[in-house]
Amino acid sequence: MDSQGIVASICPSNSTDPSALDFGYQPAISAMVDRLARRLANPCFSPMLEIGSDSLVSCSLVEAFRGEDVGSGERVCPPCEGARRDPSTGLRRAVESQKIIRENGLQCACEVEQAAPGPAHDACVQNRSVQGIDAWCYIDTEQDPTHNEELLFSCPSGTHRNVRLLGNVPTPDTLLLLLCEPGRWSR
């Protein structure tokens, strides 16, 4: 199970003092919660995306959400604004085909802009603190040594890649989908 396993005894070491840290199954539960929290806070992953000559990846980041309830079960999608735009027809179809979208009744989607080549992208892949940019970027120090390795400090071995979200990305109560299939999302 490598780094995915958590070792714990089925026999509690302390079954008499509920206020103690080692009471019952608390050590095992704490270890699982800690592991899960680190995974959720750490967006590192192992697949390598190809970085193009423009410093971008051929992917679309989409926020999917339920929309605004206008009564009688009908939902209305608010306009995509700021760093978000309406997805192309092809991208919308790709999003709607995802099982998780159907299972959760997510009817609305906005494509989030990738940080534009130049100052915005450079800030995203190089600076620890970035202000005034709502976008995302792909960081991969193996492919591009100008990317700041410090931004990946908590990534386990073999997963030194990250999709970094800046500003007000994501919007609360949205599901993020990273869809990477070059040429499929034509406008």
Protein Blocks (a to p, Z undefined) as FASTA:
>chain_A
ZZmbccddfbdfblkbmmbmkgcjlmmmmmmmmmmmmmmmmmcdfbdcdddfkopacddd
ddddebjaebjhiacddddehjbccddfklmmmmmmpmklmmnopabdcddddddehjkl
mmmmmpmbdghiacdddddfklmmkbcfklmmmpcehiaccdddehjbdcehiacddddd
ehklcZZ
